[in-house]
Amino acid sequence: MKSGSTRRGFLQTAAVAAVGAGAAGTAAAAGYDYLDPVFTTSDLSVREGPGTGYARKAVADERTGGRVYQGPESADGYDWWKVNVSGDSDNGPVTGWVAGDWLTAADFACPMTGTVTDTYWACRPLGGCSRYHRAVDIAGGGGTPVTAAAGGTAEHRYDDGGYGNWLLIYHGNGWKTGYGHLSSFAVADGATVQRGDTVAYEGSTGSGSGPHLDFQVWDPNWSKQRSYYDDGESVVEGTGVPRDFF
């Protein structure tokens, strides 16, 4: 599934300046726009600058989400992109330069900053395995803004025994994302939203333990698809949601 609007093209100098960079790079045909969601397709070094000679700040695990800040810069046979990368099993969030050969565009952006407290395929009930969690739980402490993972049309829902206040966003081509346990909505039922718009706030409505966001990705057959996150990861709103195909 691809979002309805094109996300490839030239980085805008003004956008780059907003994050403190000096100048925009020249975009390649397979480049990214400022703040495009991406994720890694292999373990990937995050460096201080665009090139293998710069110090390594961290190694991002395969399928770690990020968002593009600047680039590309060509060096050592690669196009390099400055990316804000979410935390993984070894590191917290970090911003640095990565080689674009092991980076790919994400269909959806992470809807909230926080800590992953439950993952896709986690056993239910805890300690048993009579069923499995088919979503990702992210906790931000309560009241954290929740943003649209991609553009689409919002629909309010309520599920007293499950998600409580929850929102569905229809993205076109049958794909949807869901946002559960919300304290309140920030957009009207039926509103058109863009990726990154605040659509709701984290809460603890419905059935759950403490405030958190239950985030789901639904395919055209209303089957939930896996988003690759691990327990304890520190994720950043706007970074790419890792998926199981490149």
N, C-alpha and C positions, 0 to 999 in steps of 0.2 A: 504494500500500500504506500502510495506517495501522497503527500499533502497537495491540495489543489493549486497552490501557488508555487512558482519556481523558486528554488532556494540556492541555485548556483549563479555565479556571476562575479561582479567586481565588488571588492571591499571598499566601503566609502571612507574617505579620509577623515571626515567628521566623526564617524562611528569609531574609528580606531583611536582618534584623539580622546574620545570619551573614556577610554580605559588607560590613558596615559602613554600611548604609543606615539612614536614620532611621525610616521607616515605609513600610508597603506602600501601593501605589496601589489605587484601586478598579478591579477588573477589568472590562473590557468583554466583551460577548458573544463577540467574536472575539479575546479576549485570550490570554495565554500564562501558563503556570505558571512558577514559579522553576526555572531551569536548563533550560527547554525548548530544544531545538535548533532553530535558525532559519537562514535565509540571505537575502541581499539579492537583489531582483529587478531592481535597477538600480544604477548607481553612486549611493552614498548617503553624505551627510555624517554624520560622527560628531561630536557636539557636546559641549561641557562641561556643558550642562544641557538641560532639556526645553523647547526653543523656538528659533526661528530667530535670536533675538537673542544667543544664546550663541556663544562662539568655536568655530570648527571645529577639531577636533583632527586629523582625517584625513578622507579620502574613501575609503570602502570600495568596491572594484570590484564590479560585478555578479557574482552568484553567489559571494559570500564568506560563509563560515559564521560563525555566532555562537551564543551561548547567553544567555538572558534572565536578568537580575539583578533588575530592578525595573521597575514601571510598572503601568498606563499613567498618564501625566500629560498632561492636555489643554492645548494651547497653540497659537495661531496656526492653528487649524483642523485640527490633527493630534492623534492619540494618540501619545505619545512613550514609548519603551521604553529602559531602560538595558541595554545589551548588551555582552558581552565578545566582540569580533570577532577572528577569526583574521587572520594576516597575508595580504597580497596582493602584487601585483607592485611596489607602491610603499611599503608600510608594513609594519612588524611588527605583532604583536597589539596591540590597543588596546581600552579600555573607555570607553564614552560613550553618549550619548543619540541615538537615531535615530527618524525618523518612520515609524510603522508601516505607512503606505501602500505602502512599498517593502520590506516584510519579509514572509516567509512561513514557515510551519512546515516543518521538514525531517522526513523519514521516519526518517532514521538520524543518529546522532551520530558525530563523528570518534572513532575508537577509541584514538588515541595522540597525545601531544604530540611534535612533532619537525619536521623539515624534509622537504618533498616532494622526493624525489630522482628520481622517474620517474612519468610520468603515463599516463593512459589514451590509447591510440592512439600511444604512442611506438614508433618503429621497432625491430624486432629482426631480426638482431643490430644492436647500435649501429653506425651508419655504413651500414647496409643497410636493407632493408625487405622481407625475405622473409616476415615475420609482424609482428604488432602486439601490444603490451602491452595487456592488457584488465583492468588493475587500477591501483591507485595505490600507489607505494612511499613509505613514510615512515620516516626514519631518526632515531633518538633516542639513538644512542651505544651501544646494547646493554643489555639487561636492563630497558628501560623497560616499565612496566605497560601492558598492552593491555586495554581495556575493551569490554564488549558495546555494539554500536552501537544495539541495541534489545533488548527482552525476547524470550525464546524458549527453545529447548532446544538444549544444546550437544552436539556430536558430535566426538570425537577422530578424527583421520585421520593417516596418514603416507604421504608420497610421496618416496621416496629420490631420484628424479631431478628433482624439481621443488620443491614447497613445503616439503619436509621435514616437521617437525611442523606440522600445521595443524589449524585448528578451523573447523567449520561451525556456525552458529547458525541454526536453523529458526525463523522469526518468525511463521508462520501465513500463510494465503492463498497459499502457494507461494513466498514470498520468503525468501531466505537471505542471510547475509553470511559471507564467508570471511576467515581470518586466517592467513597463511602465514609460514614460516621461523622459527617460534617456538622459543625455547630450552626452554621448559617450559610445561605447563598449570597453571592455578590453580584449575580446577574439574573435577569428575569427569565422565567420559563419561556423557551422558544427564542432566546437571544442568539444572535450570530456573534461568535467569539473568534479571536485570533490566538495563535500560539503565544503563550506568555501572559495573556490577560488574566488578571485575578478573577476567579469564578466562584470561590467559596473560601471558607475558613475551617481549619482542622478542629475536630471536636471529638465527642465520645457518645454520640447518639446511637441508638440501636444496641446490638449485642456486641460487647467487647470489653477489654480491660484497659482503661485509661485512654486519654486522648491520642489519636493517631489517624492517619489517612490510610484507607484500604484502596489501593490503586489497581485497576484491572484493565487489560487490553482484550477486546472482543473482536473476533474475526467475522466475516460475512455470514457464517453459519451459527453465530451466537455461541461459539466455543471460545473459552478463555485461552489466550496465548501467553507463553512464558516470557517474562522479563527477567533478565539474569542479574540478580543481586544476591549478595551474601549477608547473613546476619552480622550486625555491628558496623557495616559500612556507613561512612558519612557521605551522604549524597547531596548534590547541589542542584537547586531548581534551575531548569533550563539546559542541563547537560543531557546528552543523548541517553535514551532508554535502550540498553543492550538487548539484542534479540538473538535467536539461534541460527539465523542464516545471514550470509554476507552478500 
